[in-house]
Structure formats: structure tokens, C-alpha cells
């Protein structure tokens, strides 16, 4: 794995392609996707993993939500890793980075 960094606007096309490959076109029908629709990620909590050549190989985002009477919370997702890179700890590294 190369680097985990803050998501850039230039990551958009590669991130969307990665998510579609990972979750399929039906990902837009999921409840969590509808909760995120039209909203911005929590400030500073959208990250990209890149390989040594700078190509996007993973993504994680967190979203501010109100969890009923529990109050403010963060919604995780999506978290995805390129299928060719799975099993190498990239998803765990993204999650750890987001939590810290």
C-alpha cells in the first residue's frame, strides 16, 4: 500500500468506479446510500488509499448524523478496497485512520 490521505475532488471518478465495482449498481438502493444522498461528508473525515503510483485503491467516508435521542453520531461508509488489493489490510488501515 502507498498512502492514506484526505480525499481530493480529483478522486471522484476513481472513487465512484471503485464503489460501483465493489458494491454493484444496486448500491444506490441501499438505505445507507439514501441517508447520504445530497449531503457532504463530515469535515475532515473522507480518506483515500493510493498505491505507490498514486492510483486510488481504497476509500472510506464518515457522515454527521443525528441518531435519534442518542444525538450526534457518525455514519460509516462506504468503505471499499479494490478487489485486487483486498486481504492486505488496506480496509483496516483506512478504518483505523478514520477513527484516529
Backbone torsions as a table, in degrees:
resi	resn	phi	psi	omega
1	UNK	NA	146.4	178.3
2	UNK	-87.2	-84.1	-169.2
3	UNK	-141.8	148.9	166.4
4	UNK	-109.1	127.9	-177.1
5	UNK	-142.7	169.2	175.0
6	UNK	-61.4	141.0	177.4
7	UNK	-62.1	140.8	177.3
8	UNK	-112.5	155.4	177.2
9	UNK	-61.0	-27.9	178.9
10	UNK	-71.3	-9.7	177.4
11	UNK	-80.4	-12.3	-170.0
12	UNK	-50.8	-55.9	-175.6
13	UNK	-62.8	-45.2	-179.7
14	UNK	-66.4	-38.2	178.8
15	UNK	-64.3	-45.8	-179.9
16	UNK	-63.2	-40.2	177.7
17	UNK	-64.8	-41.9	178.2
18	UNK	-62.2	-45.2	-179.4
19	UNK	-65.4	-40.3	178.4
20	UNK	-65.3	-40.9	178.5
21	UNK	-66.1	-39.7	-177.2
22	UNK	-73.7	-40.6	-172.1
23	UNK	-114.1	-9.4	-179.5
24	UNK	80.0	170.3	-177.9
25	UNK	-65.4	-23.0	-179.0
26	UNK	-72.7	-3.6	-179.1
27	UNK	-59.5	-26.8	-179.1
28	UNK	-73.2	-12.4	179.3
29	UNK	-89.0	-10.2	-176.4
30	UNK	-71.7	145.4	178.8
31	UNK	-56.8	-43.4	-178.9
32	UNK	-61.9	-35.8	177.8
33	UNK	-66.5	-39.5	178.7
34	UNK	-67.4	-33.9	176.9
35	UNK	-65.1	-32.7	-178.7
36	UNK	-85.7	-20.1	-173.5
37	UNK	-54.9	128.9	176.6
38	UNK	75.9	9.2	-178.1
39	UNK	-115.5	160.6	174.7
40	UNK	-94.7	152.2	176.1
41	UNK	-66.3	161.4	174.9
42	UNK	-60.0	138.8	-175.6
43	UNK	-56.9	125.2	177.9
44	UNK	77.0	10.9	-175.6
45	UNK	-123.7	45.0	173.2
46	UNK	-132.9	120.3	-172.8
47	UNK	-129.3	150.7	177.8
48	UNK	-123.1	140.5	170.7
49	UNK	-103.4	134.5	179.4
50	UNK	-124.8	153.7	176.6
51	UNK	-84.0	-176.0	-176.6
52	UNK	-62.9	-21.5	178.5
53	UNK	-94.9	4.4	178.1
54	UNK	86.8	6.7	179.6
55	UNK	-80.7	141.2	179.2
56	UNK	-68.0	125.6	179.1
57	UNK	-125.3	-4.4	179.0
58	UNK	-165.3	157.6	-179.2
59	UNK	-150.2	146.1	170.6
60	UNK	-147.2	143.5	178.7
61	UNK	-139.6	148.8	174.4
62	UNK	-126.1	149.2	-172.8
63	UNK	-130.0	136.9	173.4
64	UNK	-71.4	131.0	175.5
65	UNK	-139.9	168.2	169.9
66	UNK	-108.6	120.4	-177.2
67	UNK	-97.4	65.5	178.6
68	UNK	56.0	-136.1	-177.2
69	UNK	-71.1	-13.0	176.9
70	UNK	-73.7	-19.5	176.8
71	UNK	88.6	-154.5	-176.0
72	UNK	-61.4	141.7	179.4
73	UNK	-153.5	175.2	175.3
74	UNK	-115.4	135.2	175.3
75	UNK	-99.6	123.6	179.2
76	UNK	-84.0	137.7	168.3
77	UNK	128.9	157.9	-5.2
78	UNK	-79.0	153.7	171.7
79	UNK	-116.9	120.5	-177.8
80	UNK	-146.0	149.1	177.5
81	UNK	-131.5	139.0	176.9
82	UNK	-50.3	133.4	-175.1
83	UNK	-58.3	-29.7	178.9
84	UNK	-73.4	-15.3	-175.2
85	UNK	-110.7	1.1	-177.6
86	UNK	-66.9	153.2	179.6
87	UNK	84.2	7.5	-178.6
88	UNK	-108.7	7.5	178.0
89	UNK	86.4	9.0	-177.6
90	UNK	-68.5	-44.2	178.1
91	UNK	-61.4	-43.9	178.5
92	UNK	-63.2	-40.1	179.0
93	UNK	-65.9	-41.2	176.2
94	UNK	-61.8	-44.3	-179.4
95	UNK	-63.8	-45.4	178.9
96	UNK	-60.8	-42.4	179.0
97	UNK	-62.6	-44.8	-179.7
98	UNK	-63.5	-40.0	-179.3
99	UNK	-69.9	-32.0	-179.3
100	UNK	-80.6	NA	NA
